[in-house]
């Protein structure tokens, strides 16, 4: 009985080799990650410039504070993180849009604009005003914008190629 079991296991191991890989899973270098971060920031700046100029908005960094969704979340947590906070929730819900790049809020005292570019390159500006501790939409502008191209970096292309090769082994 032991001989039969040994023969079966031997055949199993020979006919079904283990899928072992000597190569290590490809990784992005820290330099590449930093380049990607810089590229993404520049991409978002280009989108915001196109929206502001395309829609003729009077938004500057001296009168308005630029707020990302992460900035808004951090401020909410710093100032108590209440579950029921209409001020925060009324702003947070504005960020839930399909967009190219990251939607960005430009805010000054009791007034703000949420800017984003739709996937079809339409520029959108949502005008918000603070009313009784809640931000309400008072207007919305839409206009065809320029196509801002998102370029893959050389290190990203190389990483994706190595990842494909690794997966096909």
C-alpha positions as CSV (number, residue, x, y, z in Angstrom):
1,X,0.0,0.0,0.0
2,X,2.9,2.4,0.8
3,X,4.5,1.7,-2.6
4,X,1.2,2.6,-4.4
5,X,0.8,5.8,-2.4
6,X,4.4,6.8,-3.1
7,X,4.1,6.1,-6.8
8,X,0.8,8.1,-7.0
9,X,2.4,11.1,-5.2
10,X,5.5,10.8,-7.4
11,X,3.4,10.9,-10.5
12,X,1.4,13.8,-9.2
13,X,4.5,15.8,-8.5
14,X,6.0,15.0,-11.8
15,X,2.9,15.7,-13.9
16,X,1.7,18.8,-12.0
17,X,4.8,20.9,-11.3
18,X,4.5,23.6,-8.8
19,X,4.1,27.1,-10.2
20,X,7.2,28.6,-8.6
21,X,8.8,31.8,-9.8
22,X,12.3,32.8,-9.2
23,X,11.7,36.4,-10.4
24,X,10.5,38.9,-8.0
25,X,7.3,40.9,-8.6
26,X,8.1,44.1,-10.4
27,X,7.9,47.3,-8.3
28,X,8.0,51.0,-9.0
29,X,11.1,52.8,-7.7
30,X,10.7,55.6,-5.2
31,X,12.0,58.0,-7.8
32,X,9.3,56.9,-10.3
33,X,6.6,57.3,-7.6
34,X,7.8,60.8,-6.9
35,X,7.8,61.6,-10.6
36,X,4.2,60.3,-10.9
37,X,3.1,62.5,-8.0
38,X,4.7,65.6,-9.6
39,X,3.1,64.7,-13.0
40,X,-0.3,64.2,-11.3
41,X,-0.1,67.6,-9.5
42,X,0.9,69.3,-12.8
43,X,-2.0,67.5,-14.6
44,X,-4.5,68.8,-12.0
45,X,-3.1,72.3,-12.2
46,X,-3.4,72.3,-16.0
47,X,-7.0,71.2,-15.7
48,X,-7.8,73.9,-13.1
49,X,-6.2,76.6,-15.3
50,X,-8.3,75.4,-18.3
51,X,-11.5,75.5,-16.3
52,X,-10.8,78.9,-14.7
53,X,-9.8,80.6,-18.0
54,X,-12.4,78.7,-20.1
55,X,-15.3,79.6,-17.9
56,X,-13.9,83.2,-17.2
57,X,-14.0,82.7,-13.4
58,X,-12.4,85.4,-11.2
59,X,-10.6,82.9,-9.0
60,X,-7.1,83.7,-7.7
61,X,-5.0,82.2,-4.9
62,X,-5.0,85.5,-3.0
63,X,-8.7,85.6,-2.4
64,X,-9.6,81.9,-2.5
65,X,-8.2,78.9,-0.6
66,X,-7.7,75.8,-2.7
67,X,-9.2,72.7,-0.9
68,X,-9.0,69.1,-2.1
69,X,-11.2,66.3,-0.9
70,X,-8.4,65.1,1.4
71,X,-8.0,68.6,2.9
72,X,-11.7,68.8,3.6
73,X,-11.7,65.4,5.3
74,X,-8.7,66.4,7.4
75,X,-10.4,69.7,8.5
76,X,-13.5,67.7,9.4
77,X,-11.5,65.4,11.6
78,X,-9.5,68.2,13.2
79,X,-12.6,70.1,14.1
80,X,-14.4,67.3,15.9
81,X,-15.4,64.8,13.1
82,X,-19.1,64.9,14.1
83,X,-21.3,62.3,12.4
84,X,-24.0,64.8,11.7
85,X,-22.2,67.9,10.4
86,X,-24.3,69.6,7.6
87,X,-21.5,72.0,6.8
88,X,-19.0,69.3,6.1
89,X,-21.5,66.9,4.4
90,X,-22.9,69.6,2.1
91,X,-19.4,70.2,0.8
92,X,-18.3,66.6,0.8
93,X,-21.2,65.5,-1.4
94,X,-20.1,68.0,-4.1
95,X,-16.8,66.1,-4.5
96,X,-18.7,62.9,-5.5
97,X,-18.5,63.4,-9.3
98,X,-16.9,61.5,-12.2
99,X,-14.1,63.6,-13.4
100,X,-10.7,63.8,-15.1
101,X,-8.2,64.7,-12.5
102,X,-9.3,65.7,-9.0
103,X,-12.3,68.0,-8.3
104,X,-11.0,71.0,-6.4
105,X,-12.9,73.5,-4.2
106,X,-11.9,77.1,-4.2
107,X,-13.4,78.8,-1.2
108,X,-13.5,82.2,0.5
109,X,-15.8,83.6,3.2
110,X,-19.3,82.1,2.7
111,X,-18.7,81.4,-1.0
112,X,-16.9,78.8,-3.1
113,X,-16.6,77.1,-6.4
114,X,-16.1,73.4,-7.0
115,X,-14.3,72.9,-10.3
116,X,-13.9,69.7,-12.3
117,X,-13.5,68.4,-15.8
118,X,-15.9,65.7,-17.0
119,X,-14.6,62.7,-18.9
120,X,-15.8,64.3,-22.2
121,X,-13.6,67.4,-21.4
122,X,-16.6,69.6,-20.4
123,X,-15.5,72.1,-17.8
124,X,-17.8,72.5,-14.8
125,X,-18.0,75.1,-12.1
126,X,-20.5,74.6,-9.3
127,X,-21.1,77.9,-7.4
128,X,-21.7,77.4,-3.7
129,X,-22.8,79.7,-0.9
130,X,-23.0,79.2,2.8
131,X,-26.5,79.4,4.1
132,X,-27.4,78.5,7.7
133,X,-24.3,76.3,8.2
134,X,-25.0,74.4,5.0
135,X,-23.5,74.9,1.6
136,X,-26.0,75.2,-1.2
137,X,-25.6,75.2,-5.0
138,X,-26.6,78.6,-6.4
139,X,-25.4,78.1,-9.9
140,X,-23.6,75.8,-12.3
141,X,-21.6,76.7,-15.4
142,X,-20.6,74.2,-18.1
143,X,-18.6,74.7,-21.2
144,X,-16.5,72.6,-23.6
145,X,-12.9,72.6,-22.4
146,X,-9.5,71.7,-23.9
147,X,-8.4,68.1,-23.8
148,X,-5.6,67.8,-21.2
149,X,-3.5,64.7,-22.0
150,X,-2.3,62.4,-19.2
151,X,1.1,61.1,-20.2
152,X,2.6,57.9,-18.9
153,X,6.1,58.3,-17.7
154,X,8.9,56.1,-19.1
155,X,9.4,54.4,-15.8
156,X,5.6,53.6,-15.6
157,X,5.7,52.1,-19.1
158,X,8.7,50.0,-18.2
159,X,7.0,48.8,-15.0
160,X,3.8,47.9,-16.8
161,X,5.8,45.9,-19.4
162,X,7.7,44.0,-16.7
163,X,4.4,43.4,-14.9
164,X,2.8,41.9,-18.1
165,X,5.9,39.7,-18.6
166,X,5.8,38.5,-15.0
167,X,2.1,37.7,-15.3
168,X,2.6,35.8,-18.6
169,X,5.3,33.5,-17.1
